[in-house]
């Protein structure tokens, strides 16, 4: 198992125990590129320079805040380290909220939460069970990667999993106001027949969620391209995009869609799984499942 991304205390009122955070997402692509010189094939390197193209030694590079155009104050690394922030080594839960209260646009990155050693396991298990039963998330702040983050801690959607999930949340000031965008949309009178058919279309395309039915086709195509070039083989043929009939009338489009055999993802799902995923046993698990897919 990889080293924890963060270790510290999870504190709920007077209850405190050690936890570890591990990234729940692998963002590393199998295919990575370097910049090279087309003529020589040699790798291109980037030098850090100041005005006049004079190179700067890495040890002499510090952070600076521009308080006026061209004027900076230097902030030393040790000055940042001395900042007294209580959440630096403690994730203190300030409140609990229902998962349904948290808009999906708030969520950023997921983390696995584990007890920090056997001595912390008992207290961890009590909180884990309580969160799983309540369907709520604890909100608190934590410091890592050079800044403070708002976190939501909750039980995983898998009832058999004994750990917790933590999600970094965006602050309200980071989200753009919906009125600035949705406010320009004019209200429309919705045709009742079209609405009925749209509901039928949604039901027709509804099926149990299976994440394995979806894959990164671009990554797969990129890998095949690179392998062909490395092995000096013919390049993969470009697949032609399927042609769709042009339908201008919405009612005609809805009727044609309902006559279709089924969603494209359904064939993928059928080929990968023999049975549908188990439905969540309770409302808490259902709400947590929504977060897991965020």
Long-range contacts (C-beta under 8 A, 24 or more apart in sequence): 4-114, 5-111, 5-144, 6-142, 6-144, 7-116, 8-88, 8-89, 8-90, 8-91, 8-142, 9-89, 9-90, 9-91, 10-90, 10-91, 10-93, 10-113, 10-127, 10-153, 11-90, 11-91, 11-92, 11-93, 11-140, 12-92, 12-93, 12-127, 12-138, 15-123, 15-127, 16-90, 17-115, 17-116, 17-120, 17-123, 17-124, 17-127, 18-115, 18-116, 18-117, 18-119, 18-120, 19-91, 19-113, 19-114, 19-115, 19-116, 19-120, 19-124, 19-164, 20-113, 20-114, 20-115, 20-116, 21-111, 21-112, 21-113, 21-166, 22-111, 22-112, 22-114, 23-109, 23-111, 23-112, 24-109, 24-110, 24-111, 24-112, 24-165, 25-109, 25-110, 29-219, 30-219, 30-223, 31-219, 31-222, 31-223, 31-226, 80-146, 85-143, 85-148, 87-140, 87-141, 87-142, 87-143, 87-148, 88-143, 89-143, 90-142, 91-140, 91-141, 91-142, 91-151, 91-153, 91-166, 92-140, 92-141, 93-138, 93-139, 93-140, 93-153, 94-139, 94-140, 94-141, 95-138, 95-139, 96-134, 96-136, 96-137, 96-138, 96-139, 97-136, 97-137, 97-139, 98-135, 98-136, 98-137, 98-287, 99-135, 99-136, 99-137, 99-154, 99-284, 99-287, 99-288, 99-290, 99-291, 100-287, 102-137, 102-152, 102-169, 102-291, 104-290, 104-294, 105-170, 105-175, 106-169, 106-170, 106-175, 107-152, 107-167, 107-168, 107-169, 107-170, 107-291, 107-294, 108-167, 108-168, 108-169, 108-170, 109-167, 109-168, 110-165, 110-166, 110-167, 110-292, 110-294, 111-165, 111-166, 111-167, 111-168, 112-163, 112-164, 112-165, 112-166, 113-153, 113-163, 113-164, 113-165, 113-166, 114-163, 124-164, 125-162, 127-164, 128-155, 128-162, 128-163, 128-164, 131-155, 131-164, 132-159, 132-284, 132-285, 133-284, 134-284, 135-282, 135-283, 135-284, 135-285, 135-287, 135-288, 136-284, 137-291, 139-169, 152-291, 154-288, 154-291, 155-284, 155-285, 155-288, 156-288, 156-292, 157-280, 157-285, 157-288, 157-289, 157-291, 157-292, 159-280, 159-281, 159-285, 165-288, 165-291, 165-292, 167-291, 167-294, 191-251, 193-251, 194-250, 194-251, 194-254, 197-251, 197-254, 197-255, 197-258, 198-254, 200-258, 201-254, 201-257, 201-258, 204-257, 204-258, 204-262, 204-263, 205-262, 205-263, 207-263, 207-265, 207-266, 207-269, 207-276, 208-269, 208-276, 208-277, 208-279, 209-277, 209-289, 209-293, 210-269, 210-272, 210-273, 210-276, 210-277, 211-293, 212-272, 212-273, 213-265, 213-268, 213-269, 213-272, 213-273, 214-265, 214-268
